[in-house]
Amino acid sequence: MANGQEQDLNQLLKVRREKLANLQEAGCDPFEITKYDVTHHSDEVKALYCAHEDELLAGRAPVNLDGLDEQAAREAKKADYNERRAIMDAKPIEVCIAGRMMFKRVMGKASFANIQDLKGTVQIYASKDALGDELYATFKKSDIGDIWGVKGYAFRTMTGEVSIHAEEMTLLSKSLQVLPEKFHGLTDTDTKYRQRYVDLIMNQDSKDVFIKRSQIIREIRNFLADRDFMEVETPMLVSNAGGAAARPFETHYNALNEDVKLRISLELYLKRLIVGGLERVFEIGRVFRNEGVDTRHNPEFTLMELYQAYTDYEGMMELTESMFRYLAEKVCGSTKISYQGTEIDLGKPFERLTMTDAVKKYAGVDFDTLDDESAKALADEKGLEYEDFHKKGDILNIFFEEYCEKNLIQPTFIMDHPIEISPLTKKKPSDPSKVERFELFINTWEMCNAYSELNDPIDQRERFAAQDANAAAGDDEAEHTDEDFLNALEIGMPPTGGIGYGIDRLVMLLTDSAAIRDVLLFPTMKSLDADKKAKSETSGDNNGFFTPNSKIDFSNVKVEPLFEEQVDFDTFSKSDFRAVKVKKCEAVPKSKKLLQFTLDDGTGTDRIILSGIHEFYEPEELVGKTLVAITNLPPRAMMGIESCGMLLSAVNNLKDSDGEELHLLMVDNHIPAGAKLY
């Protein structure tokens, strides 16, 4: 912000505080008011008046302007308006509303203003004659953003707008900050997410999304109540975060002097309740996964899981298909919805494909004919990443994610997953290498995950042991043996169908929202204080982009090798080092390591570079930074994306550890994009 603009803003804020002080000195402190009796919302005022108008003016013919000149026509319309007003005002609709003033137009002894409440906005007419000198003067001095209570009667203006003629007004709260300019609203996305309260004030579309979100959750509860499900609550702090493949957040319970984790799933406790005889249970709750942030993922999100005794995954498919149709009809008014311009039909029977058949259909590979080694060889041939401990089933899932998901636009059940990726699921009796599991995909997204639940405690113990082995091999998302859960299974769990739904993604679909942050009231954001602390620790005029030597041991720092053993120094010396600006940064789908950078390299054409640094940086903290890249390398395909260049990093070995710490090379932001480094 320019100094002049900053000074202007500071002056405006100062004036607002002076107005508050004057009110307080006059004994009119708005912050001393504790309540206000609201009788109507803005939409109710308009609806009531229109209905009253239809009743009192029924049969009244429109004014006839045939043959009248302009002046005569104006007079005839005014006379007709006055007659209508007289009829309506004889039986007035008295209302009392409250809300934020979003617009004000002062015209001497009378003024108009718009008051915004939960349901919309309504115009008010304030006059000196009706309010008195003192109150009208207070109103004229009030600011956009102030919250008013207005008592009066509804009427229609000459221009046809249903309004409220104010007879009493009460200043309920003084706004000491300046709202964004009314014609453009809140357009800065960072502020939109950090200051959601301002976004809700300025953007009606945002408010509508969250009103609809509440409706969706309410209708889910209604749907399940009609099917005799019981809503329950289970622990968030757990000693063993199981039920999903994800890395948990860890914390410490002081009272018990015990390390605990935030839950990553709702599954294992809900199954304990099935064991206990609660035959149909569900929970809608927050879960926490220590992973990246992108347009479809947030570290904390809302999950709904349900479990039903004496049914299987076929029963869960029927329930899911019925619930999605029900929600679309209740919330959107139709089973045909539009998402970002694509029509999605929830009314037709959902397609059903096994994962093997899906890969055969979209990738042309029949995994039923492969073993572990041939599956890995095929992945190598296709350039797909996998871990050493992966088996054929894991590779099948990698192929599915790479070749199939992008084609699943209309609702599709993907069934019969490999056992390797489904440690809590019952085997298919006809093929023990697969399990009775499905995922519903819509618009390429996984919308839910369902099982015929594993209730064999001996089999479950063997699956947990395999997961423990994976964890020992380096899989930080592997499950761990849960002895209490195994004990519950040994007590005996009936055949059960279970399913989990990502509520945030469902809300995205039904509200046509492009990103998960648009449907989370307060999405996870990097703390602004973190940047301030980093700047306070820096020295000189470096804008906080550099870490002082005292904070890092540089004794073992080296520049990350560029295709080591393939590029000699002479070739390396010809590398074109350029400053690049990060325009956009996001996690690469299906990769735990890669970030995709969209860069301004000074050429006028965006440059895409992929870098395996997600372990060290979250995408949002890199946007706007100036980095160093080699820009004359040949394009290299990574996860099916062409990476055109390489970002430079410094790596140092951590003391007393085999681990390494990576630091992207960042330079001062005043260096222009495309500047060559020597």
C-alpha positions as CSV (number, residue, x, y, z in Angstrom):
1,M,0.0,0.0,0.0
2,A,1.3,3.4,-0.9
3,N,2.2,5.8,1.9
4,G,-0.6,8.2,0.8
5,Q,-3.2,5.5,0.9
6,E,-2.0,4.2,4.2
7,Q,-2.2,7.7,5.7
8,D,-5.7,8.2,4.3
9,L,-6.8,4.9,5.9
10,N,-5.2,5.8,9.2
11,Q,-7.1,9.0,9.2
12,L,-10.4,7.3,8.4
13,L,-9.9,4.9,11.3
14,K,-9.0,7.8,13.6
15,V,-12.2,9.6,12.6
16,R,-14.3,6.5,13.4
17,R,-12.8,6.3,16.9
18,E,-13.5,10.0,17.5
19,K,-17.1,9.4,16.5
20,L,-17.4,6.6,19.0
21,A,-15.8,8.8,21.7
22,N,-18.3,11.5,21.0
23,L,-21.2,9.1,21.3
24,Q,-19.9,7.8,24.6
25,E,-19.5,11.3,26.0
26,A,-23.1,12.0,25.0
27,G,-24.3,8.9,26.9
28,C,-25.1,7.0,23.7
29,D,-22.4,4.2,23.9
30,P,-23.6,1.5,21.4
31,F,-21.5,-1.1,23.2
32,E,-23.6,-0.9,26.3
33,I,-26.7,-2.2,24.5
34,T,-27.2,-5.9,25.3
35,K,-30.2,-6.9,23.2
36,Y,-32.6,-5.9,20.4
37,D,-35.9,-7.4,19.6
38,V,-35.9,-8.4,16.0
39,T,-39.3,-9.3,14.5
40,H,-38.4,-9.9,10.8
41,H,-35.6,-10.5,8.4
42,S,-35.2,-8.5,5.2
43,D,-36.7,-11.2,2.9
44,E,-39.7,-11.6,5.3
45,V,-40.4,-7.9,5.1
46,K,-40.5,-8.0,1.3
47,A,-42.6,-11.1,1.2
48,L,-45.1,-9.9,3.7
49,Y,-45.5,-6.5,2.1
50,C,-46.0,-8.1,-1.4
51,A,-48.7,-10.5,0.0
52,H,-50.4,-7.6,1.8
53,E,-50.3,-5.5,-1.3
54,D,-51.9,-8.3,-3.3
55,E,-54.7,-8.5,-0.8
56,L,-55.4,-4.8,-0.4
57,L,-54.9,-3.8,-4.0
58,A,-56.6,-6.8,-5.6
59,G,-58.5,-5.9,-8.7
60,R,-57.0,-2.4,-8.9
61,A,-56.1,-1.7,-12.6
62,P,-52.8,-0.3,-13.5
63,V,-52.7,3.5,-14.3
64,N,-53.8,4.2,-17.8
65,L,-51.2,6.4,-19.6
66,D,-52.7,6.2,-23.1
67,G,-52.6,9.5,-24.9
68,L,-50.8,11.4,-22.2
69,D,-47.7,13.5,-22.8
70,E,-44.6,13.0,-20.6
71,Q,-45.5,15.6,-18.0
72,A,-49.1,14.3,-17.7
73,A,-47.9,10.7,-17.6
74,R,-45.6,11.6,-14.6
75,E,-48.4,13.3,-12.8
76,A,-50.8,10.4,-13.4
77,K,-48.3,7.9,-12.1
78,K,-47.6,10.0,-9.0
79,A,-51.3,10.3,-8.3
80,D,-51.8,6.5,-8.7
81,Y,-48.7,5.9,-6.4
82,N,-50.2,8.2,-3.7
83,E,-53.5,6.5,-3.8
84,R,-51.9,3.1,-3.5
85,R,-49.7,4.4,-0.6
86,A,-52.7,5.7,1.2
87,I,-54.5,2.4,1.0
88,M,-51.4,0.5,2.2
89,D,-50.4,2.9,4.9
90,A,-53.9,2.8,6.4
91,K,-53.1,-0.8,7.4
92,P,-49.3,-0.8,7.8
93,I,-47.1,-3.8,8.3
94,E,-45.0,-2.9,11.4
95,V,-41.5,-4.5,11.4
96,C,-38.4,-4.4,13.5
97,I,-35.1,-5.4,11.7
98,A,-31.4,-5.2,12.6
99,G,-28.3,-5.4,10.4
100,R,-25.2,-3.8,9.0
101,M,-25.5,-0.6,7.0
102,M,-23.9,-1.2,3.6
103,F,-25.0,1.9,1.8
104,K,-26.1,5.4,2.7
105,R,-27.3,8.4,0.6
106,V,-28.0,11.6,2.6
107,M,-30.4,14.1,1.0
108,G,-30.8,17.0,3.5
109,K,-33.7,16.2,5.7
110,A,-34.2,12.7,4.4
111,S,-31.9,9.8,3.6
112,F,-31.8,6.3,2.2
113,A,-29.7,3.4,3.5
114,N,-29.4,-0.4,2.9
115,I,-29.4,-2.7,5.9
116,Q,-28.0,-6.2,5.4
117,D,-29.0,-9.1,7.6
118,L,-28.7,-12.9,7.3
119,K,-31.3,-13.1,4.6
120,G,-30.3,-10.2,2.4
121,T,-30.7,-6.5,2.2
122,V,-33.6,-4.1,2.6
123,Q,-33.7,-0.3,2.0
124,I,-34.7,2.0,4.8
125,Y,-36.0,5.6,4.5
126,A,-34.8,7.8,7.4
127,S,-36.2,11.4,7.8
128,K,-35.5,14.2,10.2
129,D,-39.3,14.6,10.8
130,A,-39.8,11.0,11.9
131,L,-36.6,10.5,13.9
132,G,-36.0,13.9,15.4
133,D,-33.1,16.3,15.1
134,E,-30.7,14.5,17.5
135,L,-31.1,10.9,16.2
136,Y,-31.2,12.0,12.6
137,A,-27.9,13.8,13.1
138,T,-26.4,10.7,14.6
139,F,-27.6,8.7,11.6
140,K,-26.1,11.1,9.2
141,K,-22.7,10.8,10.9
142,S,-22.8,7.0,11.0
143,D,-20.5,5.0,8.9
144,I,-20.8,2.1,6.4
145,G,-20.4,-1.1,8.5
146,D,-22.3,0.3,11.6
147,I,-25.0,-2.1,12.9
148,W,-28.4,-0.5,13.3
149,G,-31.8,-1.6,14.7
150,V,-34.7,-0.1,12.7
151,K,-38.3,-0.1,13.7
152,G,-40.9,1.2,11.3
153,Y,-43.4,0.1,8.6
154,A,-43.0,-1.3,5.1
155,F,-43.8,0.7,2.0
156,R,-43.0,0.7,-1.7
157,T,-41.1,3.6,-3.2
158,M,-42.0,5.4,-6.4
159,T,-39.3,3.3,-8.1
160,G,-40.9,0.1,-6.9
161,E,-38.6,-1.0,-4.2
162,V,-40.1,-2.4,-1.0
163,S,-38.5,-0.4,1.9
164,I,-38.9,0.4,5.5
165,H,-40.0,3.8,6.7
166,A,-37.9,4.2,9.9
167,E,-39.8,5.5,13.0
168,E,-37.1,4.5,15.5
169,M,-33.4,3.7,15.0
170,T,-30.9,2.4,17.5
171,L,-27.1,2.2,16.9
172,L,-26.3,-1.3,18.1
173,S,-22.6,-1.4,17.3
174,K,-20.0,1.0,15.9
175,S,-17.7,-0.3,13.1
176,L,-14.2,0.9,13.8
177,Q,-12.7,-0.6,10.6
178,V,-13.3,0.2,6.9
179,L,-15.0,-2.4,4.8
180,P,-13.7,-3.1,1.3
181,E,-15.0,-0.8,-1.5
182,K,-18.6,-1.8,-2.1
183,F,-18.5,-2.2,-5.9
184,H,-15.6,-4.6,-6.0
185,G,-16.1,-6.5,-2.7
186,L,-13.4,-8.6,-1.2
187,T,-11.3,-9.9,-4.0
188,D,-8.0,-10.8,-2.3
189,T,-8.1,-14.5,-1.7
190,D,-5.7,-14.5,1.2
191,T,-7.8,-12.0,3.1
192,K,-11.0,-13.8,2.0
193,Y,-9.9,-16.9,3.8
194,R,-8.1,-15.3,6.8
195,Q,-10.9,-12.8,7.4
196,R,-13.9,-14.9,6.6
197,Y,-16.2,-12.5,8.6
198,V,-15.4,-9.8,6.0
199,D,-15.9,-12.2,3.1
200,L,-19.4,-13.1,4.5
201,I,-20.3,-9.4,4.8
202,M,-19.1,-8.4,1.3
203,N,-19.8,-11.6,-0.8
204,Q,-23.4,-12.9,-0.8
205,D,-22.3,-16.0,-2.8
206,S,-19.9,-17.0,0.0
207,K,-22.7,-16.6,2.6
208,D,-25.0,-18.7,0.4
209,V,-22.4,-21.5,0.3
210,F,-22.2,-21.8,4.0
211,I,-25.9,-21.6,4.5
212,K,-26.2,-24.4,2.0
213,R,-23.5,-26.3,3.8
214,S,-25.5,-26.2,7.0
215,Q,-28.5,-27.4,5.0
216,I,-26.6,-30.4,3.5
217,I,-25.5,-31.6,7.0
218,R,-29.0,-31.2,8.3
219,E,-30.4,-33.2,5.4
220,I,-27.8,-35.9,5.9
221,R,-29.0,-36.3,9.5
222,N,-32.7,-36.3,8.3
223,F,-31.9,-39.0,5.7
224,L,-30.1,-41.3,8.2
225,A,-32.7,-40.7,10.9
226,D,-35.4,-42.0,8.5
227,R,-33.2,-45.2,8.2
228,D,-33.0,-45.6,12.0
229,F,-29.4,-44.6,12.4
230,M,-28.2,-43.3,15.7
231,E,-25.7,-40.4,15.9
232,V,-22.8,-40.8,18.3
233,E,-19.6,-39.1,19.3
234,T,-16.1,-40.8,19.7
235,P,-12.7,-39.6,20.9
236,M,-10.5,-37.2,19.0
237,L,-7.4,-37.7,21.1
238,V,-6.3,-41.3,20.6
239,S,-3.2,-43.4,21.4
240,N,-3.4,-45.2,18.0
241,A,-4.6,-43.2,15.1
242,G,-6.0,-45.9,12.8
243,G,-8.8,-46.5,10.3
244,A,-7.0,-44.8,7.3
245,A,-3.7,-44.5,5.5
246,A,-2.5,-41.0,6.7
247,R,0.1,-39.4,8.8
248,P,-1.4,-38.1,12.1
249,F,-0.7,-35.0,14.1
250,E,0.9,-35.7,17.5
251,T,0.5,-33.9,20.8
252,H,1.0,-34.5,24.5
253,Y,-1.6,-35.1,27.2
254,N,-0.2,-33.3,30.3
255,A,-2.5,-34.8,32.8
256,L,-1.7,-38.4,31.8
257,N,1.9,-37.6,30.8
258,E,1.3,-39.5,27.6
259,D,1.8,-38.8,23.9
260,V,-1.4,-39.0,21.9
261,K,-2.5,-38.4,18.3
262,L,-5.4,-36.5,16.7
263,R,-7.7,-39.0,15.0
264,I,-7.3,-39.6,11.2
265,S,-10.6,-41.5,11.0
266,L,-13.8,-42.4,12.9
267,E,-13.8,-46.1,12.0
268,L,-12.3,-48.1,14.8
269,Y,-14.4,-46.7,17.7
270,L,-17.6,-46.8,15.6
271,K,-17.0,-50.5,15.0
272,R,-16.6,-51.1,18.7
273,L,-20.2,-49.7,19.0
274,I,-21.4,-52.3,16.5
275,V,-19.8,-54.9,18.6
276,G,-21.7,-53.4,21.6
277,G,-25.0,-53.9,19.8
278,L,-25.7,-50.5,18.5
279,E,-26.7,-51.8,15.1
280,R,-26.8,-48.5,13.0
281,V,-24.4,-45.7,14.0
282,F,-23.0,-42.6,12.4
283,E,-20.8,-39.7,13.4
284,I,-20.1,-36.4,11.7
285,G,-16.9,-35.0,13.1
286,R,-13.5,-33.4,12.4
287,V,-10.5,-35.5,11.6
288,F,-6.9,-34.4,11.2
289,R,-4.3,-35.6,8.7
290,N,-0.7,-34.1,8.8
291,E,-0.5,-33.7,5.0
292,G,-0.4,-31.1,2.3
293,V,-2.9,-28.4,1.4
294,D,-4.4,-28.1,-2.1
295,T,-7.7,-27.4,-3.8
296,R,-9.3,-30.6,-2.4
297,H,-7.4,-31.2,0.8
298,N,-7.2,-29.4,4.2
299,P,-5.3,-30.9,7.2
300,E,-8.5,-30.8,9.3
301,F,-11.7,-31.6,7.6
302,T,-15.2,-33.0,8.3
303,L,-15.8,-36.7,7.8
304,M,-19.0,-38.6,8.2
305,E,-18.8,-42.4,8.8
306,L,-21.6,-44.8,9.3
307,Y,-21.8,-48.5,10.1
308,Q,-24.8,-50.9,9.7
309,A,-24.9,-54.4,11.1
310,Y,-26.1,-57.3,9.0
311,T,-25.4,-55.7,5.6
312,D,-22.4,-55.6,3.2
313,Y,-20.9,-53.2,0.7
314,E,-23.8,-53.8,-1.7
315,G,-26.1,-52.3,1.0
316,M,-23.7,-49.4,1.3
317,M,-23.9,-48.8,-2.4
318,E,-27.7,-48.6,-2.3
319,L,-27.6,-46.3,0.7
320,T,-25.0,-44.0,-1.0
321,E,-26.9,-43.8,-4.3
322,S,-30.1,-43.0,-2.5
323,M,-28.6,-40.4,-0.2
324,F,-26.8,-38.5,-3.0
325,R,-30.1,-38.3,-5.0
326,Y,-32.0,-37.2,-1.8
327,L,-29.4,-34.4,-1.1
328,A,-29.4,-33.1,-4.7
329,E,-33.2,-32.9,-4.7
330,K,-33.4,-31.2,-1.3
331,V,-30.5,-28.8,-1.6
332,C,-30.3,-28.2,-5.4
333,G,-33.8,-28.9,-6.4
334,S,-32.8,-31.4,-9.1
335,T,-30.8,-34.6,-9.5
336,K,-29.1,-33.0,-12.4
337,I,-26.4,-30.5,-11.1
338,S,-23.7,-28.4,-12.7
339,Y,-20.2,-28.4,-11.4
340,Q,-17.9,-25.8,-13.0
341,G,-19.8,-26.0,-16.3
342,T,-20.1,-29.8,-16.4
343,E,-23.5,-31.4,-16.0
344,I,-23.6,-34.3,-13.6
345,D,-26.6,-36.6,-13.5
346,L,-27.3,-38.1,-10.0
347,G,-30.7,-39.5,-11.2
348,K,-29.4,-42.3,-13.4
349,P,-28.2,-45.6,-11.9
350,F,-24.5,-45.1,-10.9
351,E,-22.0,-47.1,-13.1
352,R,-20.2,-50.0,-11.4
353,L,-16.7,-51.1,-12.3
354,T,-14.1,-53.3,-10.5
355,M,-10.8,-51.6,-10.1
356,T,-9.2,-54.3,-12.3
357,D,-11.8,-53.7,-15.1
358,A,-11.4,-49.9,-14.8
359,V,-7.6,-50.2,-15.3
360,K,-8.2,-52.6,-18.2
361,K,-10.7,-50.1,-19.7
362,Y,-8.6,-46.9,-19.4
363,A,-5.0,-48.2,-19.3
364,G,-5.3,-51.3,-21.4
365,V,-3.6,-53.5,-18.7
366,D,-5.1,-56.7,-17.2
367,F,-3.6,-57.0,-13.8
368,D,-5.1,-60.4,-13.3
369,T,-2.4,-61.7,-15.6
370,L,0.5,-60.1,-13.7
371,D,2.6,-61.0,-10.6
372,D,4.4,-58.6,-8.3
373,E,7.6,-58.3,-10.4
374,S,5.9,-57.9,-13.7
375,A,3.6,-55.3,-12.2
376,K,6.7,-53.3,-11.0
377,A,8.4,-53.7,-14.4
378,L,5.3,-52.3,-16.1
379,A,5.2,-49.4,-13.7
380,D,8.9,-48.7,-14.5
381,E,8.1,-48.8,-18.2
382,K,5.3,-46.2,-17.6
383,G,7.5,-44.0,-15.4
384,L,5.2,-44.5,-12.3
385,E,6.7,-44.1,-8.8
386,Y,6.3,-46.8,-6.2
387,E,7.9,-48.0,-3.0
388,D,10.1,-51.1,-2.7
389,F,7.7,-52.8,-0.3
390,H,4.7,-52.4,-2.8
391,K,3.1,-55.5,-4.2
392,K,0.9,-56.0,-7.3
393,G,-2.2,-54.6,-5.6
394,D,-0.4,-51.4,-4.7
395,I,0.8,-51.1,-8.3
396,L,-2.8,-51.7,-9.5
397,N,-3.9,-48.8,-7.4
398,I,-1.2,-46.5,-8.8
399,F,-2.3,-47.4,-12.3
400,F,-5.9,-46.7,-11.4
401,E,-5.0,-43.2,-10.0
402,E,-2.9,-42.4,-13.0
403,Y,-5.1,-43.6,-15.8
404,C,-8.7,-44.0,-14.5
405,E,-9.6,-41.3,-12.0
406,K,-9.5,-38.4,-14.6
407,N,-12.1,-40.2,-16.7
408,L,-14.7,-40.7,-13.9
409,I,-16.9,-37.7,-14.3
410,Q,-20.4,-39.2,-13.9
411,P,-21.1,-41.1,-10.7
412,T,-19.2,-44.4,-10.7
413,F,-18.7,-47.1,-8.1
414,I,-15.1,-48.5,-8.3
415,M,-15.3,-51.9,-6.5
416,D,-13.2,-54.9,-5.4
417,H,-9.9,-53.3,-4.4
418,P,-6.7,-55.3,-3.9
419,I,-6.2,-56.6,-0.4
420,E,-2.8,-54.8,-0.1
421,I,-4.5,-51.3,0.2
422,S,-7.5,-52.4,2.3
423,P,-6.3,-53.7,5.7
424,L,-9.7,-53.4,7.4
425,T,-11.9,-55.0,4.7
426,K,-13.4,-58.5,4.2
427,K,-12.0,-60.6,1.5
428,K,-14.1,-61.6,-1.5
429,P,-14.9,-65.3,-1.1
430,S,-14.5,-65.8,-4.8
431,D,-11.0,-64.1,-5.0
432,P,-9.1,-63.7,-1.7
433,S,-6.6,-61.3,-3.4
434,K,-9.4,-58.7,-3.5
435,V,-11.8,-57.2,-0.9
436,E,-15.4,-56.2,-0.8
437,R,-14.8,-52.5,-1.0
438,F,-15.9,-49.6,-3.2
439,E,-15.2,-45.9,-3.7
440,L,-17.6,-43.6,-5.4
441,F,-16.1,-41.2,-7.9
442,I,-17.8,-38.1,-9.2
443,N,-16.1,-35.4,-11.2
444,T,-12.8,-37.4,-10.9
445,W,-13.0,-37.1,-7.1
446,E,-13.3,-39.9,-4.6
447,M,-16.5,-39.0,-2.7
448,C,-16.7,-41.9,-0.3
449,N,-15.0,-45.2,0.7
450,A,-17.0,-48.2,1.8
451,Y,-16.4,-51.8,2.9
452,S,-17.9,-55.1,3.9
453,E,-16.1,-54.8,7.2
454,L,-13.6,-57.3,8.3
455,N,-14.9,-59.1,11.4
456,D,-12.5,-62.0,11.6
457,P,-10.1,-61.1,14.5
458,I,-7.4,-63.6,13.3
459,D,-7.4,-62.3,9.8
460,Q,-7.4,-58.7,11.2
461,R,-4.3,-59.4,13.3
462,E,-2.5,-60.7,10.3
463,R,-3.4,-57.6,8.3
464,F,-2.2,-55.4,11.2
465,A,1.1,-57.3,11.2
466,A,1.6,-56.6,7.5
467,Q,0.9,-52.9,8.2
468,D,3.4,-52.9,11.0
469,A,6.0,-54.4,8.6
470,N,5.3,-51.6,6.1
471,A,5.7,-49.0,8.9
472,A,9.1,-50.5,9.8
473,A,10.0,-50.3,6.1
474,G,9.4,-46.6,6.1
475,D,5.6,-46.2,5.3
476,D,4.6,-43.4,7.6
477,E,0.9,-43.8,6.6
478,A,0.7,-47.5,7.6
479,E,-1.8,-48.7,10.2
480,H,-0.5,-50.1,13.5
481,T,-1.8,-53.0,15.6
482,D,-4.7,-51.9,17.9
483,E,-5.0,-54.5,20.6
484,D,-8.2,-53.2,22.1
485,F,-9.9,-53.2,18.7
486,L,-8.7,-56.8,18.2
487,N,-10.2,-57.6,21.6
488,A,-13.5,-56.1,20.5
489,L,-13.5,-58.3,17.3
490,E,-12.8,-61.3,19.5
491,I,-15.9,-60.5,21.5
492,G,-17.7,-60.8,18.2
493,M,-18.8,-58.3,15.5
494,P,-21.7,-59.2,13.2
495,P,-21.4,-58.9,9.4
496,T,-21.3,-55.1,8.9
497,G,-21.2,-52.6,6.1
498,G,-19.4,-49.3,6.7
499,I,-18.7,-46.2,4.7
500,G,-17.0,-42.8,5.1
501,Y,-17.9,-39.6,3.3
502,G,-15.8,-36.4,2.9
503,I,-18.4,-33.8,3.8
504,D,-16.3,-30.9,2.5
505,R,-15.9,-32.4,-0.9
506,L,-19.6,-33.2,-1.0
507,V,-20.4,-29.6,-0.2
508,M,-18.0,-28.5,-3.0
509,L,-19.9,-30.6,-5.5
510,L,-23.4,-29.4,-4.4
511,T,-22.4,-25.7,-4.2
512,D,-20.3,-25.6,-7.3
513,S,-17.3,-24.5,-5.3
514,A,-13.9,-24.7,-7.0
515,A,-11.7,-25.2,-3.9
516,I,-12.1,-26.8,-0.5
517,R,-11.2,-23.5,1.1
518,D,-14.4,-22.0,-0.4
519,V,-16.5,-24.4,1.7
520,L,-14.5,-24.2,5.0
521,L,-15.3,-21.2,7.1
522,F,-11.8,-21.0,8.5
523,P,-9.4,-23.1,6.3
524,T,-5.9,-23.9,7.5
525,M,-3.5,-21.0,6.7
526,K,0.1,-20.3,7.5
527,S,0.2,-18.0,10.5
528,L,1.0,-14.4,9.7
529,D,2.9,-14.3,12.9
530,A,5.3,-16.9,11.5
531,D,6.4,-14.5,8.8
532,K,6.7,-11.6,11.3
533,K,8.9,-13.8,13.5
534,A,11.0,-14.8,10.6
535,K,11.5,-11.2,9.6
536,S,12.4,-10.2,13.1
537,E,15.2,-12.8,13.1
538,T,16.7,-11.5,9.9
539,S,19.3,-8.8,9.5
540,G,19.7,-6.1,6.9
541,D,17.2,-5.1,4.3
542,N,16.5,-8.6,3.0
543,N,12.7,-8.6,3.4
544,G,12.9,-11.7,5.6
545,F,13.9,-14.0,2.7
546,F,17.2,-15.1,4.1
547,T,18.1,-17.1,7.2
548,P,21.1,-15.8,9.1
549,N,24.1,-18.1,9.2
550,S,23.8,-18.4,13.0
551,K,20.5,-20.3,12.6
552,I,21.8,-23.1,10.3
553,D,25.0,-25.2,10.4
554,F,26.4,-24.6,6.9
555,S,29.5,-26.8,7.5
556,N,28.1,-29.6,5.3
557,V,26.1,-27.6,2.8
558,K,26.3,-28.5,-0.8
559,V,24.3,-27.6,-3.9
560,E,22.0,-30.5,-4.8
561,P,23.7,-32.6,-7.6
562,L,22.2,-32.1,-11.0
563,F,21.7,-35.5,-12.6
564,E,24.8,-36.7,-10.8
565,E,27.1,-39.0,-12.8
566,Q,25.3,-37.9,-16.0
567,V,26.4,-34.3,-16.3
568,D,30.1,-33.2,-16.2
569,F,31.2,-29.8,-14.9
570,D,31.6,-28.4,-18.4
571,T,28.0,-29.1,-19.2
572,F,26.9,-27.8,-15.7
573,S,28.9,-24.6,-16.3
574,K,26.6,-23.9,-19.3
575,S,23.5,-24.0,-17.2
576,D,21.4,-20.9,-17.5
577,F,20.6,-19.7,-14.0
578,R,17.7,-17.3,-13.8
579,A,15.5,-15.6,-11.2
580,V,11.9,-16.8,-11.3
581,K,8.8,-15.6,-9.6
582,V,6.3,-18.1,-8.1
583,K,2.9,-17.3,-9.6
584,K,1.3,-20.5,-8.4
585,C,2.3,-23.6,-6.4
586,E,0.3,-26.7,-5.7
587,A,0.7,-30.3,-4.7
588,V,0.9,-32.8,-7.5
589,P,-2.0,-35.2,-7.2
590,K,-1.0,-38.8,-6.3
591,S,2.5,-37.7,-5.3
592,K,3.6,-37.2,-1.6
593,K,6.8,-35.4,-2.6
594,L,6.2,-33.3,-5.7
595,L,5.1,-29.6,-5.9
596,Q,4.2,-28.1,-9.2
597,F,5.4,-24.5,-9.7
598,T,4.0,-22.1,-12.2
599,L,6.7,-19.5,-12.7
600,D,7.3,-16.2,-14.3
601,D,10.7,-16.5,-15.9
602,G,10.6,-13.1,-17.7
603,T,9.7,-14.5,-21.1
604,G,6.0,-13.8,-20.9
605,T,5.2,-17.5,-21.0
606,D,4.5,-19.5,-17.8
607,R,7.2,-22.1,-17.0
608,I,6.2,-25.3,-15.2
609,I,8.8,-26.9,-12.9
610,L,8.2,-29.9,-10.6
611,S,10.3,-30.3,-7.5
612,G,10.2,-33.0,-4.8
613,I,10.3,-30.7,-1.8
614,H,6.8,-31.1,-0.3
615,E,8.3,-32.6,2.8
616,F,10.0,-29.3,3.5
617,Y,7.5,-26.7,2.2
618,E,3.7,-26.2,1.9
619,P,2.6,-24.7,-1.5
620,E,1.0,-21.6,0.0
621,E,4.1,-20.3,1.7
622,L,6.1,-20.2,-1.6
623,V,3.6,-18.2,-3.7
624,G,5.1,-14.7,-4.4
625,K,8.7,-15.7,-3.6
626,T,11.6,-15.2,-6.0
627,L,13.6,-18.4,-6.6
628,V,16.6,-19.5,-8.6
629,A,16.1,-22.0,-11.5
630,I,18.1,-23.6,-14.3
631,T,16.0,-22.8,-17.3
632,N,17.9,-24.4,-20.2
633,L,17.4,-28.1,-19.3
634,P,15.4,-30.4,-21.7
635,P,11.8,-31.0,-20.5
636,R,11.5,-34.0,-18.2
637,A,8.2,-35.9,-17.7
638,M,7.3,-36.4,-14.0
639,M,4.0,-37.9,-13.0
640,G,2.8,-37.2,-16.6
641,I,3.7,-33.5,-16.3
642,E,6.4,-31.9,-18.4
643,S,8.9,-30.2,-16.0
644,C,10.9,-27.5,-17.8
645,G,13.9,-26.8,-15.6
646,M,15.2,-27.2,-12.1
647,L,14.8,-25.2,-8.9
648,L,18.0,-24.9,-6.9
649,S,18.2,-25.8,-3.2
650,A,20.8,-26.1,-0.5
651,V,21.0,-29.2,1.5
652,N,22.7,-29.7,4.9
653,N,23.1,-32.9,6.9
654,L,21.5,-32.6,10.3
655,K,23.8,-33.0,13.3
656,D,23.6,-36.4,15.0
657,S,21.3,-37.7,12.4
658,D,21.3,-39.3,8.9
659,G,18.6,-36.9,7.9
660,E,19.0,-33.9,5.6
661,E,17.4,-30.4,5.7
662,L,16.6,-28.7,2.4
663,H,16.4,-25.0,1.7
664,L,15.1,-23.5,-1.5
665,L,17.4,-20.8,-2.7
666,M,15.4,-17.6,-2.4
667,V,16.5,-14.1,-3.4
668,D,15.3,-10.6,-2.8
669,N,12.0,-9.8,-4.4
670,H,13.3,-6.7,-6.0
671,I,15.2,-8.9,-8.5
672,P,13.1,-9.1,-11.7
673,A,11.9,-12.3,-13.2
674,G,14.3,-13.6,-15.8
675,A,17.4,-11.8,-14.3
676,K,20.5,-13.9,-15.2
677,L,22.7,-15.1,-12.3
678,Y,26.5,-15.0,-12.6
